[in-house]
Amino acid sequence: MKIVKRILIVIVILVAIPLIIALFTRKDYTVEREVTINKPVGEVFDYVKYLKNQDTYSVWAKIDPAMKREYKGTDATPGFVYSWDSQHKDAGQGEQEIKKVVPGQEVDYEIRFIRPFAGRADAILRTTPASGTQTTVKWRFSSSMPYPMNIMLLMTDMEGMIGKDLQTGLNNLKAILEKQ
């Protein structure tokens, strides 16, 4: 009987330790990348303000070329919603909505993930003049993980995973716009 009691105590301790650590672990994370494009800010912003154009440069939009896409509203304006549904495990299902547009400067999005995991994130594409003919584009992604899932932030390199995809998307955007 003593051995069963000891085994149960060890199991409880092994379960309790990560739960206690998660209480003191951050829940929020933000990843941001930038690129300088050899085009004037007006020209760059006029491209990135359209959510549909993300299909040409976003890594995530290119995961499954056969994914089902739906659009509601007027693109480049608040309230426009882009929905996707894919059987590919890395694409899943969700929607992205334009929340705010600051002409010539910034587009704010809310991303709602449905499958494979429910979640919510905010994203911002910001354009600023780097010179008369150059524009800096910053792409920021912010989200959070609820307790106790936030313990995964200790074991997962969100900065590296998401940052790599953001940078690849920005590099794709640069290549597209500098060809025009």
Backbone as ProteinMPNN parsed JSONL, in Angstrom:
{"seq_chain_A": "MKIVKRILIVIVILVAIPLIIALFTRKDYTVEREVTINKPVGEVFDYVKYLKNQDTYSVWAKIDPAMKREYKGTDATPGFVYSWDSQHKDAGQGEQEIKKVVPGQEVDYEIRFIRPFAGRADAILRTTPASGTQTTVKWRFSSSMPYPMNIMLLMTDMEGMIGKDLQTGLNNLKAILEKQ", "coords_chain_A": {"N_chain_A": [[0.813, -1.197, 0.0], [2.007, 1.195, 0.708], [3.715, 1.685, -1.411], [1.987, 2.229, -3.549], [0.84, 4.564, -2.63], [3.08, 6.242, -2.629], [3.667, 6.28, -5.355], [1.382, 7.581, -6.327], [1.727, 10.082, -5.07], [4.058, 10.97, -6.352], [3.091, 11.159, -8.991], [1.15, 13.183, -8.682], [2.818, 15.314, -7.96], [4.377, 15.512, -10.295], [2.442, 16.369, -12.097], [1.595, 18.725, -10.903], [3.841, 20.448, -10.849], [4.37, 21.522, -13.58], [1.952, 22.949, -13.832], [2.114, 24.835, -11.807], [4.403, 26.237, -12.605], [3.383, 27.327, -14.983], [1.663, 29.244, -13.973], [3.315, 31.399, -13.501], [4.372, 32.063, -15.883], [4.711, 33.954, -18.885], [1.904, 34.99, -20.889], [1.366, 36.336, -23.183], [2.635, 37.142, -26.451], [4.661, 38.737, -28.935], [5.639, 39.189, -32.262], [7.741, 40.645, -34.617], [8.709, 41.733, -37.826], [10.645, 43.296, -40.443], [11.097, 44.94, -43.637], [12.827, 46.684, -46.222], [11.629, 48.31, -49.001], [12.199, 49.127, -52.361], [10.427, 51.244, -53.358], [8.076, 53.958, -53.481], [6.237, 55.038, -50.516], [3.443, 55.393, -50.881], [2.815, 53.786, -53.085], [3.521, 51.247, -52.123], [1.831, 51.005, -49.879], [-0.644, 51.104, -51.158], [-0.732, 48.594, -52.222], [-0.429, 46.732, -50.072], [-2.641, 47.281, -48.497], [-4.797, 45.894, -49.424], [-6.311, 43.027, -48.501], [-6.683, 40.682, -49.951], [-4.403, 40.623, -51.515], [-2.504, 39.431, -49.928], [-2.452, 36.8, -50.57], [-0.541, 36.605, -52.521], [1.926, 36.964, -51.343], [2.097, 36.075, -48.638], [3.284, 33.486, -46.573], [1.606, 31.752, -45.234], [-0.791, 31.853, -46.678], [-0.066, 30.493, -48.901], [0.262, 27.859, -48.246], [-1.631, 25.884, -48.888], [-2.64, 25.663, -51.985], [-5.118, 24.84, -52.911], [-6.978, 25.517, -51.016], [-10.172, 26.498, -49.718], [-11.474, 29.684, -50.223], [-13.092, 32.584, -49.028], [-14.661, 35.782, -49.348], [-15.857, 38.685, -47.758], [-17.469, 41.75, -47.905], [-15.916, 44.976, -48.568], [-12.793, 45.033, -49.86], [-9.776, 46.305, -48.375], [-10.964, 47.965, -46.578], [-12.282, 48.673, -43.281], [-13.897, 45.942, -41.683], [-13.888, 44.169, -43.782], [-13.725, 40.736, -44.513], [-11.749, 37.902, -44.779], [-11.94, 34.555, -45.329], [-10.736, 31.254, -44.748], [-10.473, 27.762, -45.532], [-9.101, 24.687, -45.108], [-7.962, 21.37, -45.649], [-5.417, 20.763, -45.135], [-3.059, 20.24, -42.605], [-1.45, 22.314, -41.614], [-2.66, 24.625, -42.43], [-5.446, 24.716, -41.852], [-8.484, 26.144, -40.579], [-10.026, 29.345, -40.608], [-10.384, 32.928, -40.138], [-9.738, 36.279, -41.245], [-9.938, 39.617, -40.4], [-10.2, 42.977, -41.438], [-9.619, 45.527, -39.253], [-8.908, 48.193, -38.86], [-7.915, 50.967, -40.83], [-5.355, 53.111, -41.549], [-4.885, 55.494, -43.724], [-2.24, 55.272, -46.025], [-0.469, 54.471, -44.059], [-1.02, 52.267, -42.174], [-2.487, 49.021, -41.632], [-4.691, 47.268, -39.667], [-5.397, 44.06, -38.395], [-7.611, 41.435, -37.32], [-7.175, 38.135, -36.476], [-8.808, 35.109, -36.559], [-8.62, 31.937, -35.484], [-9.888, 28.748, -36.194], [-9.625, 25.988, -36.649], [-6.697, 23.969, -36.733], [-6.611, 24.538, -34.013], [-8.442, 26.549, -31.79], [-8.222, 30.066, -31.606], [-6.967, 33.459, -31.287], [-5.564, 36.323, -32.812], [-3.735, 39.38, -33.275], [-2.758, 41.394, -35.993], [-0.56, 43.599, -37.701], [0.173, 45.594, -40.469], [2.501, 47.883, -41.306], [3.479, 50.819, -42.963], [6.206, 52.938, -43.616], [7.917, 55.856, -44.711], [11.212, 55.379, -45.876], [12.951, 56.709, -47.348], [12.747, 59.032, -50.105], [12.17, 57.292, -52.184], [12.012, 54.823, -51.044], [10.512, 52.392, -48.866], [9.765, 51.328, -45.608], [8.46, 48.36, -44.44], [6.682, 47.031, -41.842], [5.707, 44.108, -40.23], [3.664, 42.892, -37.861], [2.786, 40.503, -35.401], [0.672, 39.518, -32.876], [-0.294, 37.645, -30.038], [-1.802, 35.419, -27.616], [-1.482, 32.814, -25.175], [-3.626, 30.85, -23.355], [-3.722, 30.022, -19.821], [-3.445, 26.647, -18.887], [-1.877, 26.319, -21.097], [0.002, 28.179, -21.765], [2.465, 27.426, -20.85], [3.75, 26.232, -22.909], [5.026, 28.272, -24.218], [7.472, 28.448, -23.035], [8.777, 26.327, -24.094], [8.623, 26.504, -26.808], [9.756, 28.134, -29.698], [8.381, 30.764, -30.515], [9.023, 33.242, -31.564], [11.01, 32.574, -33.425], [9.66, 30.704, -35.106], [7.253, 32.003, -36.063], [8.39, 34.421, -36.793], [10.128, 33.72, -38.884], [8.308, 33.024, -40.908], [6.967, 35.476, -41.223], [9.109, 37.086, -42.116], [9.801, 35.794, -44.517], [7.428, 36.214, -45.946], [7.493, 39.025, -46.128], [9.829, 39.347, -47.631], [8.965, 38.116, -49.988], [6.961, 39.958, -50.669], [8.54, 42.249, -51.148], [10.004, 41.371, -53.413], [7.912, 41.073, -55.275], [6.825, 43.71, -55.462], [9.053, 45.21, -56.255], [9.48, 44.276, -58.78], [7.494, 45.379, -60.282]], "CA_chain_A": [[0.0, 0.0, 0.0], [2.896, 2.353, 0.757], [4.268, 1.929, -2.743], [0.918, 2.863, -4.346], [0.725, 5.931, -2.11], [4.25, 6.979, -3.121], [3.483, 6.475, -6.799], [0.362, 8.631, -6.48], [2.333, 11.357, -4.685], [4.961, 11.345, -7.445], [2.254, 11.569, -10.13], [0.574, 14.496, -8.343], [3.905, 16.297, -8.033], [4.74, 15.682, -11.706], [1.377, 17.15, -12.734], [1.514, 20.036, -10.256], [4.986, 21.314, -11.173], [4.128, 22.358, -14.77], [0.823, 23.858, -13.598], [2.618, 25.946, -10.986], [5.281, 27.03, -13.471], [2.528, 28.063, -15.926], [1.099, 30.412, -13.274], [4.29, 32.482, -13.51], [4.888, 32.183, -17.247], [3.981, 34.944, -19.699], [0.84, 34.457, -21.75], [1.35, 37.116, -24.424], [3.856, 37.228, -27.24], [4.607, 39.579, -30.126], [6.738, 38.956, -33.19], [7.72, 41.688, -35.643], [9.782, 41.723, -38.811], [10.539, 44.413, -41.381], [11.873, 44.91, -44.869], [12.813, 47.959, -46.951], [11.262, 48.082, -50.4], [12.596, 50.243, -53.225], [9.234, 51.86, -53.963], [7.529, 54.985, -52.584], [5.29, 54.551, -49.524], [2.083, 55.36, -51.434], [2.701, 52.619, -53.963], [3.578, 50.043, -51.28], [0.612, 50.934, -49.079], [-1.764, 50.783, -52.044], [-0.723, 47.146, -52.456], [-0.626, 45.949, -48.841], [-3.935, 47.545, -47.854], [-5.755, 44.895, -49.907], [-6.114, 41.734, -47.833], [-6.579, 39.641, -50.983], [-3.033, 40.58, -52.03], [-1.663, 38.573, -49.092], [-2.332, 35.513, -51.26], [0.637, 36.629, -53.394], [3.197, 37.016, -50.618], [2.064, 35.436, -47.325], [3.63, 32.068, -46.515], [0.447, 30.997, -44.751], [-1.784, 31.765, -47.749], [0.459, 29.611, -49.944], [0.406, 26.494, -47.731], [-2.515, 24.982, -49.628], [-3.229, 26.398, -53.105], [-6.492, 24.394, -53.154], [-7.868, 25.835, -49.9], [-11.372, 27.256, -50.035], [-11.374, 31.069, -49.761], [-14.303, 33.402, -49.171], [-14.453, 37.19, -49.04], [-17.091, 39.409, -47.446], [-17.256, 43.175, -47.725], [-15.092, 45.711, -49.517], [-11.39, 44.894, -49.485], [-9.031, 47.509, -47.998], [-11.77, 48.791, -45.668], [-12.645, 47.971, -42.048], [-15.031, 45.038, -41.805], [-13.656, 43.162, -44.815], [-13.346, 39.455, -43.92], [-11.186, 36.87, -45.645], [-12.033, 33.264, -44.635], [-10.102, 30.127, -45.431], [-10.765, 26.43, -45.003], [-8.202, 23.745, -45.76], [-7.751, 20.095, -44.974], [-3.984, 20.7, -44.821], [-2.938, 20.411, -41.154], [-0.796, 23.573, -41.269], [-3.497, 25.753, -42.837], [-6.65, 24.67, -41.024], [-9.627, 26.987, -40.909], [-10.086, 30.581, -39.842], [-10.726, 34.139, -40.884], [-8.965, 37.474, -40.944], [-10.797, 40.782, -40.622], [-9.581, 44.296, -41.341], [-10.234, 46.274, -38.154], [-8.635, 49.629, -38.967], [-7.009, 51.38, -41.897], [-4.85, 54.482, -41.479], [-4.416, 55.647, -45.1], [-0.824, 55.516, -46.255], [0.392, 54.118, -42.931], [-1.193, 51.043, -41.388], [-3.701, 48.209, -41.691], [-4.776, 46.391, -38.493], [-6.23, 42.883, -38.637], [-7.857, 40.445, -36.279], [-7.169, 36.796, -37.058], [-9.525, 34.157, -35.707], [-8.339, 30.562, -35.883], [-10.953, 27.82, -35.813], [-9.085, 24.642, -36.67], [-6.79, 22.856, -35.804], [-6.79, 25.029, -32.65], [-9.13, 27.84, -31.69], [-7.353, 31.116, -31.091], [-7.144, 34.803, -31.801], [-4.317, 37.089, -32.887], [-3.787, 40.679, -33.94], [-1.648, 41.605, -36.912], [-0.48, 44.961, -38.234], [1.116, 45.906, -41.536], [2.752, 49.322, -41.2], [4.408, 51.345, -43.958], [6.777, 54.256, -43.298], [8.934, 56.221, -45.695], [12.609, 55.245, -45.479], [13.51, 57.824, -48.135], [11.752, 59.405, -51.106], [11.828, 56.163, -53.058], [12.055, 53.576, -50.287], [9.504, 52.24, -47.819], [9.952, 50.254, -44.641], [7.213, 47.677, -44.107], [6.772, 46.216, -40.629], [4.588, 43.173, -40.067], [3.667, 42.475, -36.457], [1.81, 39.474, -35.033], [0.571, 39.426, -31.418], [-1.316, 36.723, -29.57], [-1.567, 34.932, -26.265], [-1.843, 31.422, -24.897], [-4.253, 30.816, -22.033], [-3.238, 29.068, -18.815], [-2.058, 26.276, -18.651], [-1.179, 26.114, -22.369], [1.089, 29.145, -21.881], [3.753, 26.787, -20.533], [4.377, 25.905, -24.194], [5.877, 29.387, -24.62], [8.816, 28.158, -22.523], [9.368, 25.234, -24.869], [8.432, 26.755, -28.231], [10.36, 29.37, -30.178], [7.385, 31.474, -31.323], [9.759, 34.295, -32.272], [11.663, 31.966, -34.581], [8.689, 30.069, -36.011], [6.413, 33.014, -36.708], [9.275, 35.416, -37.392], [10.626, 33.2, -40.168], [7.219, 33.14, -41.886], [6.753, 36.902, -41.492], [10.216, 37.588, -42.928], [9.661, 35.228, -45.856], [6.334, 36.949, -46.578], [7.969, 40.375, -46.467], [10.773, 39.207, -48.749], [8.123, 37.878, -51.171], [6.334, 41.253, -50.996], [9.592, 43.085, -51.744], [10.283, 40.87, -54.768], [6.754, 41.375, -56.133], [6.686, 45.154, -55.707], [10.209, 45.772, -56.973], [9.39, 43.847, -60.177], [6.495, 46.2, -60.971]], "C_chain_A": [[0.862, 1.269, 0.0], [3.433, 2.702, -0.627], [3.24, 2.615, -3.648], [0.772, 4.326, -3.928], [1.887, 6.785, -2.618], [4.13, 7.26, -4.621], [2.467, 7.583, -7.055], [0.922, 10.003, -6.122], [3.269, 11.849, -5.787], [4.172, 11.838, -8.65], [1.664, 12.955, -9.88], [1.642, 15.588, -8.443], [4.282, 16.565, -9.491], [3.688, 16.492, -12.471], [1.364, 18.577, -12.18], [2.642, 20.978, -10.67], [4.748, 22.133, -12.437], [2.972, 23.35, -14.574], [1.248, 25.055, -12.758], [3.531, 26.84, -11.815], [4.456, 27.883, -14.429], [1.889, 29.284, -15.279], [2.011, 31.626, -13.389], [4.92, 32.711, -14.881], [4.042, 33.182, -18.031], [2.945, 34.251, -20.576], [0.863, 35.117, -23.128], [2.693, 37.051, -25.137], [3.604, 38.081, -28.475], [5.85, 39.3, -30.955], [6.62, 40.017, -34.283], [8.936, 41.542, -36.546], [9.572, 42.914, -39.747], [11.422, 44.198, -42.589], [11.796, 46.31, -45.486], [12.626, 47.64, -48.424], [11.599, 49.323, -51.208], [11.421, 50.749, -54.055], [8.741, 52.921, -52.988], [6.418, 54.425, -51.691], [3.864, 54.447, -50.078], [1.835, 54.128, -52.28], [2.676, 51.314, -53.145], [2.28, 49.91, -50.488], [-0.592, 50.559, -49.94], [-1.819, 49.304, -52.402], [-1.073, 46.38, -51.179], [-1.972, 46.199, -48.173], [-5.011, 46.547, -48.295], [-5.411, 43.529, -49.3], [-5.967, 40.601, -48.851], [-5.16, 39.519, -51.534], [-2.112, 39.728, -51.164], [-1.504, 37.184, -49.719], [-1.077, 35.45, -52.132], [1.953, 36.6, -52.635], [3.216, 36.297, -49.266], [2.372, 33.943, -47.407], [2.395, 31.245, -46.164], [-0.615, 30.842, -45.838], [-1.36, 30.783, -48.838], [0.587, 28.154, -49.497], [-0.401, 25.496, -48.554], [-3.18, 25.764, -50.755], [-4.691, 26.027, -53.37], [-7.454, 24.772, -52.018], [-9.051, 26.694, -50.378], [-11.235, 28.65, -49.411], [-12.707, 31.774, -49.994], [-13.989, 34.813, -48.72], [-15.798, 37.846, -48.788], [-16.754, 40.874, -47.225], [-16.397, 43.766, -48.82], [-13.646, 45.659, -49.045], [-10.762, 46.267, -49.253], [-9.837, 48.453, -47.104], [-12.088, 47.989, -44.402], [-13.917, 47.147, -42.246], [-14.869, 43.99, -42.883], [-13.136, 41.892, -44.157], [-12.906, 38.483, -45.007], [-11.214, 35.581, -44.835], [-11.326, 32.199, -45.452], [-10.493, 28.828, -44.749], [-9.941, 25.436, -45.806], [-8.139, 22.467, -44.956], [-6.28, 19.897, -44.623], [-3.8, 21.06, -43.349], [-2.296, 21.746, -40.758], [-1.611, 24.804, -41.659], [-4.769, 25.825, -42.008], [-7.771, 25.554, -41.53], [-9.601, 28.225, -40.03], [-10.528, 31.736, -40.697], [-9.89, 35.301, -40.375], [-9.842, 38.669, -41.308], [-9.994, 42.068, -40.497], [-10.335, 45.08, -40.272], [-10.061, 47.775, -38.312], [-7.673, 49.872, -40.119], [-6.641, 52.841, -41.656], [-4.212, 54.732, -42.842], [-2.93, 56.024, -45.191], [0.099, 55.022, -45.158], [0.224, 52.697, -42.406], [-2.526, 50.363, -41.674], [-3.645, 47.254, -40.498], [-5.777, 45.278, -38.773], [-6.494, 42.137, -37.337], [-7.934, 39.101, -36.982], [-7.839, 35.86, -36.063], [-9.309, 32.76, -36.271], [-9.444, 29.658, -35.353], [-10.393, 26.413, -35.657], [-7.671, 24.693, -37.218], [-6.942, 23.283, -34.34], [-7.515, 26.363, -32.692], [-8.165, 28.856, -31.098], [-7.635, 32.428, -31.766], [-5.8, 35.505, -31.793], [-4.605, 38.43, -33.539], [-2.567, 40.791, -34.832], [-1.723, 43.031, -37.438], [0.542, 44.968, -39.354], [1.277, 47.419, -41.536], [3.784, 49.739, -42.243], [4.884, 52.724, -43.513], [7.829, 54.574, -44.346], [10.34, 56.032, -45.114], [13.433, 56.315, -46.183], [12.448, 58.154, -49.17], [11.28, 58.242, -51.96], [11.867, 54.818, -52.345], [11.025, 53.59, -49.161], [9.898, 51.093, -46.904], [8.581, 49.682, -44.324], [7.48, 46.815, -42.884], [5.51, 45.375, -40.534], [4.686, 42.631, -38.654], [2.512, 41.523, -36.192], [1.833, 39.363, -33.513], [-0.555, 38.474, -31.043], [-1.019, 36.345, -28.132], [-1.984, 33.468, -26.182], [-2.432, 31.39, -23.497], [-3.575, 29.793, -21.11], [-4.01, 27.773, -18.966], [-1.252, 26.065, -19.935], [0.008, 27.064, -22.527], [2.447, 28.557, -21.515], [4.484, 26.403, -21.819], [5.278, 27.037, -24.682], [7.305, 29.215, -24.097], [9.541, 27.149, -23.403], [9.325, 25.466, -26.378], [9.046, 28.094, -28.598], [9.377, 30.081, -31.108], [8.055, 32.566, -32.156], [10.387, 33.731, -33.549], [10.679, 31.408, -35.589], [7.893, 31.112, -36.78], [7.277, 34.049, -37.42], [9.799, 34.992, -38.746], [9.554, 33.354, -41.253], [6.929, 34.6, -42.23], [7.848, 37.442, -42.411], [10.145, 37.061, -44.356], [8.549, 35.956, -46.612], [6.758, 38.349, -46.993], [8.97, 40.339, -47.613], [10.037, 38.927, -50.055], [7.48, 39.181, -51.635], [7.337, 42.169, -51.685], [9.863, 42.671, -53.192], [9.154, 41.217, -55.732], [6.708, 42.856, -56.481], [7.863, 45.739, -56.463], [10.266, 45.315, -58.424], [8.467, 44.767, -60.972], [7.083, 47.494, -61.462]], "O_chain_A": [[0.51, 2.276, -0.614], [3.585, 3.875, -0.967], [3.6, 3.494, -4.431], [0.602, 5.21, -4.767], [1.684, 7.939, -2.998], [4.458, 8.352, -5.086], [2.683, 8.432, -7.919], [0.624, 10.986, -6.8], [3.263, 13.035, -6.115], [4.547, 12.834, -9.267], [1.678, 13.805, -10.769], [1.374, 16.671, -8.963], [4.482, 17.716, -9.878], [4.029, 17.223, -13.401], [1.142, 19.53, -12.928], [2.419, 22.179, -10.825], [4.908, 23.353, -12.389], [3.016, 24.464, -15.095], [0.782, 26.171, -12.987], [3.441, 28.065, -11.736], [4.793, 29.043, -14.665], [1.602, 30.263, -15.967], [1.534, 32.761, -13.375], [5.884, 33.465, -15.014], [2.824, 33.25, -17.866], [3.094, 33.087, -20.949], [0.429, 34.525, -24.116], [3.744, 36.921, -24.509], [2.488, 38.143, -28.992], [6.959, 39.19, -30.431], [5.533, 40.258, -34.809], [10.043, 41.263, -36.085], [8.475, 43.467, -39.834], [12.357, 43.397, -42.575], [10.815, 47.029, -45.292], [13.345, 46.831, -49.011], [11.313, 50.443, -50.784], [11.428, 50.686, -55.284], [8.965, 52.797, -51.784], [5.742, 53.463, -52.057], [3.154, 53.492, -49.761], [0.776, 53.505, -52.2], [1.906, 50.4, -53.441], [1.695, 48.829, -50.43], [-1.456, 49.794, -49.511], [-2.86, 48.816, -52.843], [-1.916, 45.483, -51.203], [-2.401, 45.39, -47.351], [-6.021, 46.379, -47.611], [-4.349, 42.965, -49.564], [-5.203, 39.663, -48.625], [-4.754, 38.442, -51.97], [-1.038, 39.337, -51.62], [-0.537, 36.478, -49.433], [-0.601, 34.36, -52.449], [2.988, 36.253, -53.204], [4.297, 35.942, -48.796], [1.786, 33.226, -48.218], [2.17, 30.174, -46.727], [-1.272, 29.803, -45.911], [-2.193, 30.299, -49.604], [0.981, 27.301, -50.292], [0.075, 24.408, -48.877], [-4.172, 26.456, -50.525], [-5.425, 26.803, -53.982], [-8.623, 24.387, -52.052], [-8.933, 27.493, -51.307], [-10.922, 28.783, -48.228], [-13.359, 31.584, -51.021], [-13.165, 35.027, -47.83], [-16.765, 37.599, -49.51], [-15.858, 41.201, -46.447], [-16.174, 43.148, -49.861], [-13.31, 46.168, -47.976], [-11.167, 47.259, -49.857], [-9.445, 49.601, -46.895], [-12.156, 46.761, -44.448], [-14.875, 47.588, -42.882], [-15.622, 43.017, -42.914], [-12.218, 41.946, -43.339], [-13.594, 38.276, -46.006], [-10.592, 35.503, -43.776], [-11.319, 32.237, -46.682], [-10.801, 28.796, -43.558], [-10.064, 25.352, -47.028], [-8.249, 22.482, -43.73], [-5.935, 18.966, -43.895], [-4.326, 22.075, -42.892], [-2.571, 22.258, -39.673], [-1.276, 25.916, -41.251], [-5.127, 26.895, -41.514], [-7.983, 25.699, -42.734], [-9.209, 28.17, -38.864], [-10.987, 31.56, -41.826], [-9.407, 35.305, -39.243], [-10.417, 38.72, -42.395], [-9.204, 42.231, -39.567], [-11.546, 45.273, -40.375], [-10.947, 48.549, -37.948], [-6.747, 49.096, -40.355], [-7.516, 53.703, -41.571], [-3.114, 54.241, -43.103], [-2.45, 56.948, -44.533], [1.319, 55.13, -45.285], [1.214, 51.991, -42.212], [-3.542, 51.013, -41.921], [-2.672, 46.518, -40.333], [-6.858, 45.515, -39.312], [-5.711, 42.2, -36.389], [-8.663, 38.941, -37.96], [-7.487, 35.824, -34.884], [-9.748, 32.44, -37.375], [-9.878, 29.791, -34.209], [-10.651, 25.733, -34.663], [-7.459, 25.457, -38.16], [-7.358, 22.476, -33.508], [-7.226, 27.207, -33.54], [-7.388, 28.538, -30.198], [-8.436, 32.509, -32.697], [-4.993, 35.311, -30.885], [-5.59, 38.592, -34.26], [-1.478, 40.34, -34.476], [-2.805, 43.595, -37.598], [1.637, 44.422, -39.216], [0.31, 48.152, -41.742], [4.826, 49.1, -42.392], [4.091, 53.567, -43.093], [8.544, 53.688, -44.815], [10.622, 56.472, -43.999], [14.465, 56.764, -45.684], [11.349, 57.603, -49.116], [10.133, 58.209, -52.404], [11.764, 53.775, -52.992], [10.71, 54.633, -48.586], [10.311, 50.027, -47.362], [7.653, 50.416, -43.983], [8.383, 45.979, -42.882], [4.398, 45.864, -40.731], [5.672, 41.989, -38.292], [1.404, 41.714, -36.692], [2.889, 39.139, -32.922], [-1.628, 38.491, -31.646], [-0.102, 36.882, -27.509], [-2.739, 32.966, -27.015], [-1.799, 31.857, -22.549], [-2.946, 28.838, -21.565], [-5.222, 27.849, -19.17], [-0.084, 25.679, -19.879], [0.914, 26.802, -23.317], [3.478, 29.143, -21.844], [5.707, 26.263, -21.816], [6.193, 26.801, -25.47], [8.242, 29.78, -24.661], [10.771, 27.123, -23.449], [9.925, 24.708, -27.141], [8.871, 29.079, -27.88], [9.512, 30.018, -32.33], [7.695, 32.785, -33.312], [10.303, 34.339, -34.616], [10.837, 31.612, -36.793], [7.867, 31.098, -38.01], [6.942, 34.5, -38.514], [9.905, 35.812, -39.659], [9.853, 33.762, -42.376], [6.676, 34.927, -43.389], [7.563, 38.164, -43.366], [10.401, 37.804, -45.303], [8.71, 36.28, -47.789], [6.421, 38.807, -48.085], [8.954, 41.217, -48.475], [10.425, 39.432, -51.108], [7.452, 39.481, -52.829], [7.016, 42.795, -52.696], [9.942, 43.516, -54.084], [9.405, 41.609, -56.871], [6.568, 43.222, -57.649], [7.688, 46.677, -57.241], [11.008, 45.886, -59.223], [8.627, 44.922, -62.182], [6.377, 48.303, -62.065]]}, "name": "protein", "num_of_chains": 1, "seq": "MKIVKRILIVIVILVAIPLIIALFTRKDYTVEREVTINKPVGEVFDYVKYLKNQDTYSVWAKIDPAMKREYKGTDATPGFVYSWDSQHKDAGQGEQEIKKVVPGQEVDYEIRFIRPFAGRADAILRTTPASGTQTTVKWRFSSSMPYPMNIMLLMTDMEGMIGKDLQTGLNNLKAILEKQ"}
